Every structure is written in C-alpha cells, then in structure tokens.
Amino acid sequence: MKYKALSLLALAAGLLFAYCGKSGKPSNSSTTTTTTTTASTSDVAEWLTTTDQSFLLKKQEAALNWSTIDSTGTVISIDSTQTYQSIDGFGYTLTEGSAYVLSQMSTAGRAALLQEMFGSDSASISVSYLRIGIGATDMSTSVYSYDDMPTGQTDPSLTSFNLGPDSTYLIPILQQILAINPNIKIIATPWSAPVWMKDTTSTVGGSLQTQYYQAYANYFVKYIQKMASKGIAITAITPQNEPLNPANNPSMYMTANAEAAFIGNYLGPTFANNSIKTQIICYDHNCDDPGYATTVLGISAAYNYVTGSAFHLYAGSITALGTVHNAYPDKNVYFTEQYTATTGSFSGDLPWHTTNVVIGSLNNWSKTALEWNFANNASFGPSTPGGCTTCLGALTINGSSYTRNVGYYIIAHASKFIPTGSTRIASNTVGGFVNTAFLTPSGKKVLLIENTGSATTTFQIRYKGKGISTALAGGAVATYIW
C-alpha cells in the first residue's frame, strides 16, 4: 500500500485540548518510556501517538473535563448500554526467532523488557495475548517439526515426538512471561505437519495425507500436553497457518473441505477423548476468502468443535470478519496476523494498521488484534531459508538494547487500556475519525480513535449527555479513558 505522509499542524490557541509540555522529539529507542507527566485534574485521560513521532504513547497534560457544551460540529457519541463482543486480548506472534533474540539480552535487560511488555504497572503496555508456532515458523532459527524422521521413515505412533528447538529458547521465554502475567492467552498454530505425514518430501507446500489424519490429531494432543507439563496452557489452536499459502518455508496446503474433515472427524473427537479444553479455531488466513471459514462452519461435524475463525489482512477487506460473524453469530472471529514491513514508514503504518488491524477488526466483532512479529534482530531475522526477510518486529533487539518500532505503538494503544474481559460498546464514526469504544471490567470507558485526515481537526466526545471538546492531528492515534 502506498502511504501519504501526514503533517502535524499547530493547534488553535482557544482549544481546550493542547499539546502541553512538548520538549522536542523523543527518541524511538530503549531510552524512550511510557512514563506519565504531571497533569491538571482531568475527567478524561488522553494518551497520544503522532505520525511524526513527536508524541509516542504520551499521556497529555491538558485537562479534559465534561461539560454541557452543545452537540455541534463533529460529535462522537459513546453508549455503554449497547454492547457487542468481549475481548480476549491484544499482542503479537512470539516466534522461536523472537525468543532467540530475547535470549541474547542480559538477564536484567530481558527482565525489564518483558516487564514493560507484559506487566500491569503504569510503565507497562500489558500485552495480553500471544500467538506461537507449533514447530517452526518462517521466522525461526531453523526448519523443524516435533517429530522429524530420516528420509523414508515414518512415526505414526509418535514415539519420537519432542518439543525440540522450542525447548531451548521459546519455552523458557514463555515461562518468564507467565511469571509476569499468569493469565496471558496463547494461540498456537503449525506452519507444517512433519514432512513424513505430507504428500511431498518438502517442508514447503504439500498436503496432509488422509492416512495420517489421526496421527496428526494425536500430534496436537501431545503438543498441548507437553506444553502443559512446562506450565504453559494453550488457549486455542488453528490446524494450519495460511492454509492457502504453500510458498512459505515451512508451509502446508489445506483446503476448506480437508480442514473441516480433519477437525470434524479427527481433531475434535481426539480432543474430546483426551479431555483437551483448548479451543479449535479454523482458517487463519486472508480476508479475501471468507468462504473458507463459512465452508468449514457449514459442515456440521466441524461446526460442533470449532470456536470460530481467524483472519489476516494481506488481501481482502477487514469487513470479511463481520461477514463471517453475521453468517454464524454464535461463532467468534479473531484477527491473528499482520506485519509491518522494513520498507514501510511510521507515518504510513501507524494509521493504516490502527484503522484496519485494530479498530477495523474490533468493529467487525474480532476478539483479538495481533501483529506479526514480537521481535527480531537488526538484520530483521532470524528467518528460515525462504522466510520473511522484510518483516519488522514490534521490537528490534541489538544486544541488550532495543528499539520500539511502529508495531509496538499500534498494539500498545489498545493493550495498555483495554484488558481481557472488556466489552465493546457503541460509538459512531463521523467526520474522518475512525474509532472503537469499550467498557472495562473495572467500569472504565475507553475510546480508541484515529484521525484519518491530513489536517488537525476538532471534535467532541459525548457520554451521558455531556461532552468534551478536543482535537487530533492528521494521522494521529489517541486513547481516551474515563
């Protein structure tokens, strides 16, 4: 997508909202923190990120207090009596490659970073949901499954099953994260079955042979049980990452009918027979083919075991989530992956991802918004041969120092303020401001909003008959809490 650079204009002097305390452009590095500034008494707190990076998840000093101002101009009305879906969480894919670069940090540096990402204190962004690979992703240090066999050999009884390379980096990092947030939710997905189960001898492409459907269902059960023995509970799985993309390394092709047969006749019953409570979520691919999800859900054997469907946005429209929800309103939808590219820009990616990945998915009934990927090194790796070399992590780690990239702020504007268990409430989109609103378990109201225009624009937020008057620069993202 081609982005237009957005300029930050000065605010008019008479506005109640003002950018107070500005002292130059903060560094987007490990020395930049989300610390607050001393503020006047305010009914509504505002946290701001601008496309020129002069504000990066910065709490604003100007007081925003409710008044009986007229409902004129651009008005965004919040109605907490009209509710929609509950929220499972916000976060990233933690690849084995991400865990590797985290493991290269000093013990103290890594502990501080993980606390910032997963803690619940005022300096943390409170990431609440992670996606991980079942075996290697295309951003792992090598290509592997949990039951690799010499060429020509098979292991249908899974006697050689082991967690392999994930025991070295991924599992220890997950255990450190769980020590900070024991309630974090985890969705796991494979990029490929073990090669001996496929109709090719390659980790790239190929399909799962029907004769190994039961063995593969047992593979998922063993994985969930082994992770549980490490203290890691898997909230949900998808049977295949990007089942219509056989080009990654690793990858595997799986049609909707094949996925439905695997879930309905093998995976679901095997979970039930082994008392596995992990949710099964179907699809996990682009918004251009919502028919994949509705095909799986339309087959009763699969429908009975599927919690919902997951989506990416490398093609199609985010409204596909709403389409699937409307067709099957008793099943959930989830947004599980979108990457920011090394060739992109902060000024382009911040508004696009906020509009689509976060606000767009949530307003189309998603219970999650996840970015790809958590962290990489200064060379944008590690990645497998044929894996992504232009994916920019939320964090770039260089030794024990790190840089917060645009993906950090895209997710932080939601994760920091909208905890698991929050409920989406009604808000209207008007005058170039896309937004979504929530009621948190503690009773706070949260409005996440972006100015999709290029100029600073004033607007009102109204709630229960009163309002505040404020403004946002073009492309800026703000979260308001009261």
LOBAZA-228320 format. One record per residue (C-alpha): z, y, x. Coordinates in steps of 0.1 Angstrom, whole numbers, padded with zeros to 4 digits, always signed. Layout:
LOBAZA-228320
ZYX
...
end
This chain:
LOBAZA-228320
+0000+0000+0000
-0008+0034+0012
+0021+0059+0010
+0020+0096+0008
+0046+0114+0030
+0071+0132+0009
+0086+0166+0019
+0121+0177+0013
+0123+0212-0002
+0153+0235-0002
+0173+0236-0034
+0176+0267-0055
+0208+0286-0049
+0220+0285-0085
+0222+0247-0089
+0255+0230-0095
+0242+0203-0071
+0239+0213-0035
+0234+0196-0002
+0267+0206+0014
+0278+0200+0049
+0244+0194+0064
+0246+0195+0101
+0212+0182+0113
+0195+0149+0110
+0218+0119+0117
+0207+0091+0140
+0195+0060+0122
+0214+0037+0146
+0246+0018+0151
+0264+0051+0155
+0255+0062+0120
+0281+0052+0095
+0286+0055+0057
+0318+0075+0061
+0326+0100+0034
+0332+0137+0037
+0359+0157+0021
+0348+0168-0013
+0359+0190-0041
+0374+0174-0072
+0344+0158-0089
+0340+0138-0121
+0309+0121-0107
+0304+0109-0071
+0269+0110-0056
+0255+0091-0026
+0221+0102-0013
+0193+0090+0009
+0163+0112+0015
+0128+0102+0028
+0131+0125+0059
+0164+0106+0068
+0185+0138+0069
+0208+0120+0045
+0213+0083+0049
+0236+0068+0022
+0257+0100+0025
+0283+0110+0000
+0277+0145-0012
+0304+0172-0012
+0292+0193-0042
+0314+0188-0073
+0296+0173-0103
+0317+0178-0134
+0310+0170-0171
+0304+0200-0194
+0289+0207-0228
+0256+0220-0214
+0226+0220-0237
+0203+0190-0237
+0173+0208-0224
+0148+0200-0197
+0147+0165-0181
+0176+0145-0195
+0186+0110-0185
+0210+0096-0212
+0233+0067-0205
+0245+0045-0233
+0272+0019-0222
+0273+0004-0257
+0238-0011-0253
+0239-0039-0228
+0214-0062-0211
+0218-0088-0183
+0248-0094-0160
+0243-0091-0123
+0247-0118-0097
+0242-0096-0066
+0221-0078-0040
+0213-0088-0005
+0188-0103+0020
+0174-0136+0033
+0196-0147+0062
+0171-0168+0082
+0181-0190+0111
+0164-0164+0133
+0186-0137+0119
+0216-0159+0126
+0204-0164+0162
+0201-0127+0170
+0235-0121+0154
+0249-0148+0177
+0237-0129+0207
+0260-0100+0199
+0295-0097+0214
+0323-0112+0193
+0337-0078+0184
+0303-0062+0177
+0293-0090+0154
+0326-0090+0136
+0323-0052+0130
+0287-0055+0118
+0294-0084+0094
+0324-0064+0080
+0301-0035+0074
+0276-0056+0056
+0298-0079+0036
+0332-0062+0033
+0347-0044+0003
+0362-0014+0021
+0348+0021+0018
+0328+0018+0050
+0310-0014+0039
+0279-0019+0018
+0293-0050+0001
+0263-0073+0002
+0270-0100-0025
+0240-0124-0024
+0222-0142+0004
+0190-0164+0005
+0188-0190+0032
+0162-0217+0042
+0167-0254+0037
+0154-0262+0071
+0132-0238+0090
+0116-0206+0075
+0087-0189+0092
+0113-0167+0109
+0133-0194+0126
+0136-0202+0163
+0116-0234+0158
+0100-0255+0131
+0123-0282+0117
+0135-0301+0087
+0167-0320+0082
+0150-0354+0086
+0123-0352+0113
+0109-0385+0124
+0085-0396+0151
+0048-0396+0140
+0041-0425+0118
+0077-0433+0109
+0094-0426+0076
+0130-0425+0064
+0132-0428+0026
+0168-0438+0028
+0175-0405+0047
+0196-0423+0073
+0186-0398+0099
+0194-0367+0078
+0213-0340+0097
+0216-0302+0095
+0200-0299+0129
+0195-0265+0144
+0212-0248+0114
+0245-0262+0128
+0241-0240+0159
+0235-0205+0145
+0232-0203+0107
+0262-0223+0096
+0287-0205+0120
+0274-0171+0108
+0277-0181+0072
+0312-0193+0078
+0321-0159+0093
+0305-0141+0063
+0325-0163+0039
+0357-0154+0057
+0349-0118+0048
+0336-0124+0013
+0345-0159+0000
+0327-0152-0033
+0293-0144-0019
+0265-0162-0038
+0238-0182-0019
+0204-0194-0030
+0187-0219-0007
+0150-0228-0006
+0128-0250+0016
+0096-0239+0032
+0085-0275+0035
+0097-0311+0030
+0099-0333+0060
+0064-0340+0073
+0066-0377+0066
+0070-0370+0028
+0038-0350+0027
+0001-0360+0023
-0007-0344+0057
+0008-0347+0091
+0014-0310+0095
+0042-0286+0088
+0016-0262+0075
+0004-0269+0039
+0000-0303+0024
+0018-0315-0008
+0048-0337-0015
+0037-0373-0021
+0048-0387-0055
+0062-0418-0038
+0088-0396-0021
+0099-0375-0051
+0132-0395-0054
+0138-0393-0016
+0132-0355-0017
+0157-0352-0047
+0182-0371-0026
+0174-0348+0003
+0186-0318-0018
+0218-0336-0028
+0226-0345+0008
+0220-0309+0019
+0243-0294-0008
+0270-0320+0000
+0267-0314+0038
+0269-0276+0034
+0299-0281+0011
+0317-0301+0038
+0312-0270+0060
+0329-0248+0034
+0295-0234+0022
+0289-0236-0016
+0252-0233-0026
+0249-0214-0058
+0213-0222-0065
+0182-0237-0050
+0145-0234-0056
+0123-0265-0050
+0098-0246-0028
+0093-0212-0013
+0060-0197-0023
+0045-0229-0037
+0011-0214-0039
+0010-0203-0003
+0001-0232+0020
-0006-0210+0050
+0029-0203+0064
+0044-0224+0092
+0062-0242+0077
+0049-0243+0041
+0040-0268+0013
+0018-0265-0017
+0032-0274-0051
+0015-0269-0084
+0035-0259-0115
+0030-0293-0131
+0041-0310-0099
+0072-0288-0097
+0080-0295-0134
+0077-0332-0128
+0098-0331-0097
+0125-0311-0114
+0125-0329-0148
+0122-0365-0136
+0139-0365-0103
+0158-0334-0090
+0176-0325-0123
+0187-0361-0131
+0197-0367-0095
+0219-0335-0095
+0234-0347-0128
+0241-0382-0115
+0258-0368-0084
+0278-0341-0103
+0259-0313-0085
+0266-0280-0102
+0241-0260-0081
+0215-0242-0103
+0178-0251-0102
+0155-0220-0102
+0117-0226-0104
+0087-0209-0089
+0099-0184-0062
+0065-0167-0056
+0045-0137-0066
+0044-0117-0098
+0007-0122-0102
+0012-0157-0117
+0040-0156-0143
+0021-0185-0159
+0036-0208-0132
+0071-0201-0144
+0062-0204-0181
+0044-0237-0174
+0075-0252-0158
+0097-0239-0186
+0073-0251-0212
+0078-0287-0201
+0109-0299-0218
+0120-0323-0191
+0121-0295-0166
+0133-0269-0191
+0166-0288-0196
+0175-0285-0159
+0161-0251-0149
+0184-0220-0150
+0155-0195-0146
+0126-0184-0124
+0123-0164-0091
+0097-0139-0080
+0083-0120-0051
+0060-0089-0052
+0033-0093-0026
+0009-0094-0056
+0011-0086-0092
+0033-0063-0112
+0071-0063-0114
+0068-0064-0152
+0060-0101-0148
+0097-0107-0148
+0100-0091-0182
+0071-0111-0194
+0087-0144-0185
+0121-0132-0198
+0105-0123-0232
+0089-0157-0234
+0121-0176-0225
+0150-0151-0232
+0176-0179-0227
+0165-0184-0191
+0173-0160-0162
+0149-0142-0139
+0156-0134-0102
+0139-0113-0076
+0143-0131-0043
+0120-0117-0016
+0101-0086-0004
+0096-0075+0032
+0093-0041+0047
+0066-0041+0074
+0067-0028+0110
+0035-0009+0101
+0052+0009+0072
+0073+0041+0071
+0108+0050+0059
+0093+0077+0037
+0069+0052+0020
+0091+0021+0019
+0123+0037+0005
+0107+0050-0027
+0083+0020-0033
+0109-0007-0028
+0136+0012-0048
+0111+0017-0077
+0099-0019-0077
+0122-0043-0059
+0155-0028-0071
+0151-0006-0102
+0119-0023-0114
+0132-0058-0112
+0166-0049-0127
+0149-0031-0156
+0129-0063-0161
+0160-0085-0165
+0165-0097-0129
+0200-0108-0120
+0193-0102-0082
+0174-0079-0059
+0169-0094-0024
+0150-0081+0006
+0134-0100+0035
+0150-0103+0060
+0185-0097+0072
+0180-0090+0109
+0156-0095+0138
+0153-0085+0175
+0135-0056+0190
+0102-0076+0191
+0105-0084+0153
+0114-0120+0160
+0122-0147+0163
+0094-0163+0143
+0076-0196+0143
+0040-0201+0155
+0021-0186+0126
+0052-0170+0111
+0056-0133+0102
+0054-0110+0133
+0053-0077+0113
+0084-0082+0092
+0111-0055+0098
+0146-0067+0093
+0172-0046+0075
+0188-0045+0109
+0172-0045+0144
+0196-0061+0169
+0194-0053+0206
+0222-0070+0225
+0254-0058+0208
+0239-0026+0194
+0219-0024+0162
+0197-0001+0142
+0198+0003+0104
+0163+0002+0090
+0149+0011+0057
+0158-0023+0041
+0194-0016+0047
+0194+0016+0026
+0172+0001-0001
+0198-0026-0009
+0229-0006+0000
+0223+0019-0028
+0228-0010-0052
+0251-0034-0034
+0277-0009-0024
+0283+0003-0060
+0272-0025-0084
+0293-0056-0078
+0287-0091-0091
+0295-0093-0128
+0283-0058-0136
+0262-0054-0167
+0231-0034-0171
+0233-0007-0197
+0208+0016-0214
+0192+0046-0197
+0159+0063-0203
+0131+0070-0177
+0117+0105-0181
+0101+0133-0160
+0093+0113-0129
+0128+0098-0125
+0130+0060-0124
+0165+0048-0129
+0187+0019-0140
+0224+0020-0151
+0254-0004-0150
+0289-0009-0163
+0310-0025-0135
+0338-0050-0142
+0364-0022-0134
+0348+0000-0160
+0329+0024-0138
+0294+0036-0147
+0267+0036-0121
+0233+0052-0122
+0207+0044-0095
+0179+0069-0096
+0148+0079-0076
+0126+0110-0079
+0091+0096-0079
+0075+0130-0074
+0070+0150-0042
+0090+0181-0051
+0127+0188-0056
+0133+0186-0094
+0163+0194-0115
+0176+0171-0143
+0206+0163-0164
+0227+0132-0167
+0243+0129-0201
+0270+0105-0212
+0290+0105-0244
+0279+0140-0254
+0285+0157-0221
+0263+0163-0191
+0260+0174-0155
+0231+0193-0140
+0218+0182-0106
+0186+0178-0086
+0168+0154-0062
+0143+0160-0035
+0109+0142-0039
+0112+0105-0030
+0150+0107-0027
+0172+0080-0039
+0207+0086-0053
+0235+0066-0068
+0259+0083-0092
+0293+0068-0101
+0319+0079-0126
end
